[in-house]
Amino acid sequence: MRRFNRLTAVVFLLLFIFAGGCAKLKSINPLANKKRAAPTPQKNYRFADLPVPARLTLDADASFILETPGTRAGQLVYTGGNDYKATVTFYRNRMPNHGWKLISSVERGETSMTFEKPGWLVTIFIRTSALGRTRVSINLGPRGTKRVDENIPARTKEDRFPRR
């Protein structure tokens, strides 16, 4: 009885492997699949003035956009197999072509670059994951204006720190 169970298990395992192999061969052979389903189009969340290297793909679950007729803001997250240094160079060279001016850059293990154009700020974070993939996070928003409202009363010393 015990030998029969092992033999049955081996037969089922071989059938499973064989069936999986045939399915794989069928998907590789273009003549076997006469009707191919069109790939689902990926929504394009890119802003026209924010370039993205060709090999990066949008991580829609980690991204968001807020657009109204007067403003736009959001965080776009892209990942891919791009080279980290090439991606940093891409943004340094391409952002000025879209009207952005580099105002700060910090590099230490990952890169953070902040660009501005009239009325807008964008900060781009570039890093490499442990798997060697590059992750680019683009944070865009309106540039705040300096505004001092003198009608706001100053906080007293007691209000500044909570009592214990």
N, C-alpha and C positions, 0 to 999 in steps of 0.2 A: 504494500500500500504506500509506504514511504517513498519507494523508488518511483512509483507511478506519479506521485505529486511533484517530485523533482523533474521528471520527464515532461510532465504537462506544463510546468512553469517554464522550462527551457524552450519548449515549442511555442508557447505564447510570447515569450520574449523575442524569439527569432522572427515570428510573424509581425510583431510590433515594429521591430527594427526594419524589416523588409518593407513593410507598408510605409513607414516614414521615409525610407530611401526612395521609394517610387514616387511619393508625393513631391519630394525635393527635385527629382529628375524631371518630373512633369512641369514644375514651376520654372526650371531653367530652360527647357526647350520651348522656344517661342512658337513653334508650330503646334505644340500640344494644347496651348491655350489660345484658341482663335479669338475669343472675346476677352479682352483684358479690361478690367475696370479702370477708369480714369482715376489718377491720384486725386485725393481730396485737396483742393487748393488751400494753402495756408494763408490766413488773414495777414495782411501787411500792416503792421502797427508802426511802421517807420514814419518819422517826420522827414519831409523832403530835404531839409537842410542839415540832417544828421547822417553822415555816411556810415556804412557798415561794411566791413570786409566781406568778400564774396563767400567764404567758407564758413561763416558764422550763421547759426540759425537761431531764430527767436524762441526763447523759453516763455511761452504764453502764460504758463501757470505762475511764473515769478514776475511777470510784467504787468503794468497797468498804465492807462492813459486817461487823462481828464482834459477834455476839450470843450470850450464854449466859444461863441463868436469873438469874445475879447481876449481869451487866454488859452494857454495850453500848458500842461504839466504832466509829468509821468516818470516812470522808471521802466526802461526797456532793458531786458536781460538777454544777452546772446551768448551761446556757447558753441565751441567747435574745436577743430584740430589745428587751428592757426598757431603759428609760432608767436610766443609772448613778445619778443623784441620787435618782430615785424609788425605786430598789432599796435604797439606803442608808436612806432615810426609812422604807421599808417595814419593814426589820429593826429600826430604832430604835423604831418605834411598836408593832410586833406581838409582838416577843419578850417584853416584860413581860406581855402578855396570856396567855402560856403559862408564866408562872412564872419567867422568866429575868430576871436583874438585870445590867445593863451594868456591867462593872468596868473596862474600858479601851477606848479607841478611838483609832486613829491614822489620819489621813488625809493622804496626800501622793501624788497620782497614782492611788492605789488606796486602798481603805479596809479596815482590819482592826479588827474589833470582837470583844471577848471578853465572854461572858456566863457567869454562874454560877447554879446552883440547888443545893440541898443534894445533895452527892455527885457533881455533874456540872459539867463545863466545856465550853463550845463556843466555837470561834473561827470567825468568818465573814470570809472575804476576798472583796471585791467589786472587780472591775476591768473596764475596757473594752478590747476588742481593737482592733487596727488597722482591722478591718472594721466597727466600731461595735457589735459584739455585746457583751452583758454576760455576764461569767463569775462565778459565785458558787461558792465552795468552802467547805463547812461541815465543820469538823473537830470531832467529838464524842468525849468520853472521860470516864472517871471522874476525879473530883477526888482527887488524892493527899492523904494526910494527912501531917502533919509527924511524922517519926519519927526519933529519934536513938538509934542503937545504940552505946552506950559501949564495947562489947566489940571494936569494930573498931580495930586498932592504927593509929596515925598513920603515914604514910609518912615515911621519912627523907628528908633533903634530896637525897641521892644518887639515891633512887628516883623523885623527882619529875620530873627532867629526864633525858632519855636522854644517854648519853655520846657524844661524837663522836670 
